[in-house]
Amino acid sequence: MNKNLPLVSVIVPCRNEERYIKDCLSSILEQDYPRERMEILIVDGMSQDKTRQFLKEYQERYSFIRVLDNPKRVTPSALNIGIKNSKGDVIVLFGAHAIYEKNYISKCVKYLEEYGADNVGGTMLTLPANNSFLAKAIAISLSHSFGVGNSHFRTAAKKPRLVDTVFGGCYKREVFKKIGFFNENLVRGQDMEFNLRLKRANGKILLLPDIISHYYPKSSLKDFLVRNFKNGFWQVYEFKFTKKLFCLRHYIPLLFVLNLLGSIIMAVFFPPFLLLFLLTIGIYFLFTFYVSLRIAVDRKKWQYLFLMPVVFICRHFPHGLGSLAAFVKIMYFYIKKCFFMVR
């Protein structure tokens, strides 16, 4: 009976993941999908920690695990290397920073056929990387609508629904034959851009809430700031390579920052604009305090009342500033291009 099940290729990009790679691979090996109908391809971006050592141990122990090199060291390149070297009829793209419930793959394969979808994924439960209140606050911000907008796979959708993208996507192989591979110009956001292409080709991307993974974000405020800045940057800078825009939620931090900067600059020449600036920033901080109060009350921990505003600010402002930096860089590129064309 197992021979009738599709061969599944599990592709895991990673780089310097010594802390998480064992748990990730263990959760894949514990899947209830038959091992003889699986292959696991770990595509490593030339890790410099103990990741390579751990991968070698797994590869020696399990014949269906292969380790491939990713000299470019960026995620879209790793995904493409994995897909091109895979044999499966179904391709599952996993992140190394997560663990997956044991029925993840079997449910993905089942729903892929049952719903006639092109890409199936599930709910990503964000968990703290350690037991500190800061790590817990960061995890809360990445699963709260005030932190991630209407990103349904992060905010625990209640029922199956069509979406723009999913985490841990499970694809039919023909999808890559139809629309190509991941754009290697994009250091981040390659999955959103790919799924946007898939939707424009009339592909169906389905989120099923009973398919569950657990994700561990960075736990330090510095890493959180840097990651949000880079995410904001690439959600705008990708336009230079693709000429496509993502969902509106990705640009709200940019619009917020532009509003603040524009009103404070205009206030220098037209003082009434200072009122707009104060009103905008005031409403933001009041709402941030309200959301933080609700979180503190729900979790019965007063520490969140003071910590959540800091985390939300570190979520929204760096994201907006990163998007603004990308916008300025794109404008500079096109102005420079036009200047040389005129000359």
C-alpha positions as CSV (number, residue, x, y, z in Angstrom):
1,M,0.0,0.0,0.0
2,N,2.9,2.4,0.7
3,K,4.1,2.0,-2.9
4,N,1.0,3.9,-4.0
5,L,1.9,6.9,-1.8
6,P,3.9,9.7,-3.6
7,L,7.6,10.0,-3.0
8,V,8.2,13.0,-0.8
9,S,11.3,15.1,-1.0
10,V,11.9,17.1,2.2
11,I,14.3,20.1,1.6
12,V,15.8,21.9,4.6
13,P,18.0,24.9,3.9
14,C,20.3,25.7,6.9
15,R,23.4,27.7,7.9
16,N,25.0,27.7,11.3
17,E,22.1,26.0,12.9
18,E,23.9,23.8,15.5
19,R,21.3,24.8,18.2
20,Y,18.2,23.7,16.2
21,I,19.2,21.3,13.4
22,K,19.0,18.2,15.6
23,D,15.5,18.9,16.9
24,C,14.4,19.8,13.4
25,L,15.7,16.6,11.8
26,S,14.4,14.5,14.7
27,S,10.9,15.8,14.1
28,I,11.2,14.9,10.4
29,L,12.5,11.4,11.2
30,E,9.6,10.9,13.6
31,Q,7.0,11.7,10.9
32,D,4.3,9.0,10.4
33,Y,4.8,9.1,6.7
34,P,6.6,5.9,5.5
35,R,10.4,6.4,5.5
36,E,10.7,4.4,2.3
37,R,8.6,7.0,0.5
38,M,10.7,9.9,1.8
39,E,14.1,11.5,1.0
40,I,15.6,14.3,3.1
41,L,17.9,16.9,1.5
42,I,19.7,19.3,3.8
43,V,21.2,22.1,1.9
44,D,23.9,23.7,4.0
45,G,25.2,27.3,3.4
46,M,28.8,26.4,4.3
47,S,28.2,26.4,8.1
48,Q,31.1,27.4,10.3
49,D,29.7,26.0,13.6
50,K,29.0,22.3,14.5
51,T,26.1,22.0,12.0
52,R,28.3,20.2,9.4
53,Q,29.4,17.7,12.1
54,F,25.9,17.0,13.1
55,L,24.7,16.6,9.5
56,K,27.5,14.1,8.8
57,E,26.4,12.0,11.7
58,Y,22.8,11.9,10.4
59,Q,23.9,11.2,6.8
60,E,26.0,8.2,8.0
61,R,23.1,6.9,10.1
62,Y,20.3,7.3,7.5
63,S,20.7,6.4,3.9
64,F,17.8,8.6,2.7
65,I,19.4,11.7,4.1
66,R,21.7,13.7,1.7
67,V,23.7,16.8,2.5
68,L,24.3,19.3,-0.3
69,D,26.4,22.4,-0.4
70,N,25.1,25.9,-1.0
71,P,28.1,28.1,-1.8
72,K,25.9,31.2,-2.3
73,R,24.7,30.9,1.3
74,V,21.3,32.4,0.7
75,T,18.0,30.6,1.2
76,P,16.5,30.8,-2.4
77,S,19.7,29.3,-3.8
78,A,19.5,26.5,-1.2
79,L,15.9,25.8,-2.1
80,N,16.7,25.6,-5.8
81,I,19.6,23.3,-5.2
82,G,17.4,21.0,-3.2
83,I,14.5,21.0,-5.7
84,K,16.9,20.3,-8.7
85,N,18.5,17.4,-6.8
86,S,15.3,15.9,-5.5
87,K,13.3,13.0,-6.9
88,G,10.0,13.3,-5.2
89,D,6.6,13.9,-6.8
90,V,5.8,16.1,-3.8
91,I,8.3,18.6,-2.4
92,V,8.1,19.9,1.2
93,L,10.2,23.0,2.1
94,F,11.1,23.1,5.8
95,G,12.9,25.7,7.9
96,A,15.7,24.5,10.2
97,H,14.5,26.8,13.0
98,A,11.4,24.8,13.5
99,I,10.1,21.4,14.5
100,Y,7.1,19.6,12.9
101,E,4.3,17.5,14.4
102,K,4.6,13.9,13.4
103,N,1.6,14.0,11.0
104,Y,2.7,17.1,9.2
105,I,3.9,15.5,6.0
106,S,1.1,12.9,5.8
107,K,-1.6,15.6,6.3
108,C,0.1,17.8,3.7
109,V,0.1,15.0,1.1
110,K,-3.5,14.1,1.9
111,Y,-4.8,17.6,1.7
112,L,-2.8,18.4,-1.5
113,E,-4.8,15.8,-3.3
114,E,-8.1,16.2,-1.4
115,Y,-8.4,19.9,-2.1
116,G,-6.6,19.9,-5.5
117,A,-4.2,22.5,-4.1
118,D,-0.8,23.4,-5.5
119,N,0.8,24.4,-2.2
120,V,-0.4,23.3,1.3
121,G,0.8,24.5,4.7
122,G,-0.3,24.9,8.2
123,T,-0.3,26.9,11.4
124,M,3.1,28.0,12.7
125,L,3.1,28.3,16.5
126,T,5.8,30.7,17.5
127,L,7.6,29.6,20.7
128,P,10.2,31.4,22.9
129,A,13.8,30.4,22.2
130,N,14.4,30.3,26.0
131,N,12.5,30.9,29.3
132,S,13.3,34.7,29.6
133,F,10.4,37.2,29.5
134,L,12.1,38.9,26.5
135,A,12.1,35.7,24.5
136,K,8.5,35.1,25.4
137,A,7.5,38.7,24.5
138,I,9.2,38.4,21.1
139,A,7.3,35.1,20.4
140,I,4.0,36.8,21.4
141,S,4.7,39.7,19.0
142,L,5.2,37.3,16.1
143,S,1.9,35.6,16.7
144,H,-0.2,38.6,17.5
145,S,-2.2,40.5,14.8
146,F,-0.7,43.8,16.1
147,G,2.8,42.4,15.3
148,V,2.1,40.5,12.1
149,G,-1.1,41.9,10.7
150,N,-3.3,39.3,8.9
151,S,-0.6,36.8,8.4
152,H,-2.9,33.8,8.9
153,F,-0.4,31.1,9.3
154,R,1.1,33.0,12.2
155,T,-2.1,34.0,14.0
156,A,-3.6,30.5,14.1
157,A,-6.4,30.4,11.5
158,K,-9.5,28.6,12.7
159,K,-10.5,26.9,9.4
160,P,-9.1,26.0,6.0
161,R,-8.6,29.0,3.8
162,L,-6.9,30.2,0.7
163,V,-3.9,32.5,1.5
164,D,-1.0,34.4,-0.1
165,T,1.7,32.2,1.4
166,V,2.4,29.5,4.0
167,F,5.3,28.4,6.2
168,G,6.6,24.9,5.5
169,G,4.9,24.7,2.1
170,C,4.2,21.3,0.5
171,Y,4.2,21.6,-3.3
172,K,3.3,19.4,-6.3
173,R,6.5,18.9,-8.3
174,E,4.8,20.2,-11.5
175,V,4.5,23.7,-9.9
176,F,8.2,24.2,-10.4
177,K,8.0,23.0,-14.0
178,K,5.1,25.5,-14.6
179,I,6.4,28.7,-13.0
180,G,10.1,28.1,-12.4
181,F,12.3,28.2,-9.3
182,F,12.9,30.7,-6.5
183,N,14.4,34.1,-7.4
184,E,18.0,34.0,-6.2
185,N,18.3,37.8,-6.3
186,L,16.1,37.9,-3.2
187,V,18.0,37.3,0.1
188,R,14.6,37.4,1.9
189,G,11.0,37.1,0.9
190,Q,11.7,34.5,-1.8
191,D,8.7,32.4,-0.7
192,M,6.3,35.3,-0.9
193,E,7.5,36.3,-4.3
194,F,7.3,32.6,-5.5
195,N,3.8,32.2,-4.1
196,L,2.7,35.5,-5.7
197,R,3.8,34.0,-9.1
198,L,1.9,30.8,-8.3
199,K,-1.3,32.7,-7.5
200,R,-1.0,34.8,-10.7
201,A,-0.7,31.5,-12.6
202,N,-4.0,30.5,-11.0
203,G,-2.4,28.3,-8.4
204,K,-4.1,27.4,-5.2
205,I,-2.3,28.0,-1.8
206,L,-4.2,26.5,1.1
207,L,-3.7,26.9,4.8
208,L,-5.0,24.0,7.0
209,P,-5.0,24.8,10.8
210,D,-4.5,21.2,11.8
211,I,-1.1,21.0,10.1
212,I,1.2,22.4,12.8
213,S,4.8,23.4,13.2
214,H,6.7,25.1,16.0
215,Y,9.0,27.9,15.2
216,Y,11.7,29.5,17.5
217,P,12.6,33.1,16.7
218,K,15.8,34.9,17.7
219,S,15.7,35.7,21.4
220,S,17.9,38.8,21.7
221,L,16.5,42.3,21.1
222,K,19.5,43.2,18.8
223,D,18.9,40.1,16.6
224,F,15.2,40.9,16.6
225,L,15.9,44.5,15.5
226,V,18.3,43.5,12.8
227,R,15.9,40.8,11.4
228,N,13.0,43.2,11.3
229,F,15.1,45.8,9.5
230,K,16.2,43.3,6.9
231,N,12.7,41.9,6.4
232,G,11.4,45.4,5.8
233,F,14.3,46.2,3.5
234,W,13.7,43.1,1.3
235,Q,10.0,43.4,1.2
236,V,10.5,46.6,-0.8
237,Y,13.9,46.1,-2.4
238,E,12.6,42.9,-4.2
239,F,10.7,45.3,-6.5
240,K,13.9,46.1,-8.2
241,F,14.2,42.5,-9.4
242,T,10.6,41.4,-9.8
243,K,8.5,44.5,-10.4
244,K,5.9,43.0,-8.1
245,L,4.3,44.2,-4.9
246,F,3.3,41.9,-2.0
247,C,0.2,42.1,0.2
248,L,-0.6,45.6,1.7
249,R,0.3,44.4,5.3
250,H,4.0,44.3,4.4
251,Y,4.0,48.1,3.6
252,I,2.1,49.4,6.6
253,P,5.2,50.0,8.7
254,L,6.7,51.9,5.7
255,L,3.6,54.1,5.4
256,F,3.6,54.7,9.2
257,V,7.3,55.8,9.2
258,L,6.7,58.0,6.1
259,N,3.8,59.6,7.8
260,L,5.9,60.5,10.8
261,L,8.9,61.7,8.8
262,G,6.8,63.7,6.4
263,S,4.7,65.4,9.1
264,I,7.8,66.4,11.1
265,I,9.6,67.7,8.1
266,M,6.5,69.7,6.9
267,A,6.1,71.0,10.5
268,V,9.3,73.0,10.0
269,F,7.6,75.0,7.2
270,F,4.0,74.6,8.3
271,P,3.6,74.3,12.1
272,P,0.1,72.7,12.0
273,F,1.8,69.5,10.7
274,L,3.3,69.2,14.1
275,L,-0.2,68.3,15.4
276,L,-0.4,65.5,12.8
277,F,2.9,64.1,14.0
278,L,1.9,64.3,17.6
279,L,-1.5,62.8,16.9
280,T,-0.1,59.9,14.9
281,I,2.6,59.0,17.4
282,G,0.1,59.5,20.3
283,I,-2.4,57.1,18.8
284,Y,0.3,54.6,18.1
285,F,1.6,54.6,21.7
286,L,-1.9,54.5,23.2
287,F,-2.9,51.5,21.1
288,T,0.5,49.8,21.8
289,F,-0.2,50.3,25.5
290,Y,-3.7,48.9,25.2
291,V,-2.6,45.8,23.3
292,S,0.2,45.3,25.9
293,L,-2.3,45.6,28.7
294,R,-4.5,43.0,27.2
295,I,-1.6,40.6,26.8
296,A,-0.5,41.2,30.4
297,V,-4.0,40.6,31.7
298,D,-4.6,37.5,29.5
299,R,-1.3,36.0,30.7
300,K,-1.5,37.3,34.2
301,K,2.1,38.6,34.0
302,W,2.4,42.4,34.7
303,Q,6.0,42.3,33.2
304,Y,4.4,42.2,29.7
305,L,2.8,45.6,30.3
306,F,6.2,47.2,30.2
307,L,8.1,44.8,27.9
308,M,5.5,44.3,25.1
309,P,5.6,48.1,24.0
310,V,9.4,47.8,23.6
311,V,9.1,44.7,21.6
312,F,6.3,46.1,19.3
313,I,8.3,49.3,18.7
314,C,11.4,47.1,17.8
315,R,9.1,45.2,15.5
316,H,7.4,48.1,13.7
317,F,10.0,50.9,13.5
318,P,13.0,48.9,12.2
319,H,10.7,47.2,9.6
320,G,9.5,50.6,8.4
321,L,13.0,52.1,8.4
322,G,14.3,49.1,6.5
323,S,11.6,49.5,3.8
324,L,12.4,53.2,3.6
325,A,16.1,52.5,3.1
326,A,15.2,50.1,0.3
327,F,12.8,52.7,-1.3
328,V,15.6,55.3,-1.2
329,K,18.1,52.8,-2.7
330,I,15.7,51.9,-5.5
331,M,15.0,55.6,-6.3
332,Y,18.8,56.3,-6.4
333,F,19.3,53.3,-8.7
334,Y,16.6,54.6,-11.2
335,I,17.7,58.2,-11.0
336,K,21.3,57.2,-11.7
337,K,20.1,55.0,-14.5
338,C,18.1,57.8,-16.1
339,F,21.0,60.2,-15.7
340,F,23.4,58.0,-17.6
341,M,20.7,57.4,-20.3
342,V,20.4,61.2,-20.8
343,R,24.1,61.6,-21.0
